[in-house]
Amino acid sequence: MVFSSNVFLFLFLPLFLGLYYLSPARYRNLLLLTASYIFYAWWRIDFL
């Protein structure tokens, strides 16, 4: 997934930001870590 792709701009980013701001502050780091793994695995699983 590339930052300028439609999937990132219209699916991944809004979903992540919505979950980030709706989650309690203590879970935001875990959400960020999980979203990062999903982002890198989307393009090539061997980057994990």
C-alpha positions in Angstrom: 0.0 0.0 0.0 1.4 3.4 -1.0 0.5 6.6 0.9 -1.0 8.1 -2.3 -3.1 5.1 -3.2 -6.9 5.3 -3.1 -7.0 2.3 -0.7 -4.9 4.2 1.8 -6.6 7.6 1.5 -10.2 6.5 1.5 -10.2 3.2 3.5 -7.2 2.7 5.7 -6.5 6.3 6.9 -10.1 7.2 7.8 -10.7 3.9 9.5 -7.4 4.2 11.5 -8.0 7.8 12.5 -11.6 7.0 13.6 -10.4 4.1 15.7 -7.5 6.2 17.1 -9.6 9.1 18.3 -12.4 6.9 19.6 -10.1 4.6 21.6 -9.0 5.4 25.2 -5.6 7.0 25.5 -4.1 3.8 27.1 -4.7 1.8 23.9 -3.6 4.2 21.3 0.0 2.9 21.2 -1.2 -0.6 20.7 -3.6 0.5 17.9 -0.7 2.4 16.3 1.5 -0.7 16.4 -1.3 -2.9 15.0 -2.1 -0.5 12.2 1.6 -0.3 11.3 1.8 -4.1 11.0 -1.3 -4.1 8.8 0.0 -1.3 6.7 3.3 -3.1 6.0 1.8 -6.5 5.5 -0.7 -5.1 3.0 2.1 -4.6 0.4 4.5 -7.4 1.2 4.1 -9.8 4.1 7.9 -10.5 4.3 8.4 -6.9 5.5 7.0 -8.0 8.9 
